[in-house]
Amino acid sequence: MSIIMSNFEIKNLNRRCNFRGCSKSPSKEALLFELDTRSQSRKDIVSLYLCEDHYNVSMKFLLEELNRICEQGKVVKVEVFDTGCVTY
């Protein structure tokens, strides 16, 4: 959780991009979840609301870092949804 808290401002919820210091409207919701590969059980971690730029820049890095520290037999995955916000 410290990786997420140090890079994202989740208190912005879905009003602004959660990337620290960004004031753009979010265009993507990235729902991060942990999947237990043995039992196929799923545990939601956090929903991040990101503008297109920060989604493209940060999601690969974030998934790599979270999977690096994940327990054996578990993997962090993401589901992505369009937020419906129009950005100009």
N, C-alpha and C positions, 0 to 999 in steps of 0.2 A: 504494500500500500504506500510505502514511502516514495517509491519511484513515481507513482501516480500523483501523489500530493506535491512533490517537488517540481513537477513539470506542468501540472494542470490546475486550474482553479475551478473545482467542481461546484463551488458555491454559486457560480453563475447559472447553474442548471442549464436550461435550454434557451436562455435569453441572449447569451453571447457565446462565442467560441470559447471553449474551456481551456485552450492553450494559453499559458500564462502571458499576459500583456496584450492579447489580441482583443479587439473590440468589434470584429466583424460578426455578422449573424451566422449561426451555424447552418450548414447545408447537409450534414451527415450526423446520424446518431450511431455511435459504435458501442454496442453492448458487448463488453468483455465478460467471458465466463470461463470457469475451470471445469474441464471434463475429466472424470476419472475413467481411464481407458479400460480398467478391469470391470467395473460395475456399470459403466456407461451412465453414471449419475452426473448431473450437471448442477453447478453452483454459480449463480450470477455474482459478478464482482462489482462492476460499476458501468454506468452508461456515460459515455463522453460525447459531448456535442461539439463538433468541430467544423470550421469552415473548410472548404475544399483544399486550400493550400496546406493547412496544418494537418488535415487528415492524410494527405499524400506524403507529407514529410515525416510525421511522427508515428504512424501506426505500425510500420514494419519494425522500427527500432523498439517500440514499446512491447510488441509481441515477442521479439527476440529476447529482450531483457527479462520479461516475466517468465518465459519458458526456461530460461537459464537457471532461475532460482526456484522453479517449481519442484514439488516433491516427485519422486520417482513414481511412474504410473499415472501421472496427471499431466494435462496439457492445457494451456490457455489458448482459447480461440475467440473469434470475434464474429458477430452478426452485424451487418451494416444496413441502415435504413436511411432513406432520404427524409429530411425533416419537413420538406415542403416550403421552407423559407426561400424567398426569392432574393438573391444578392445581386447588386449592380456594381 
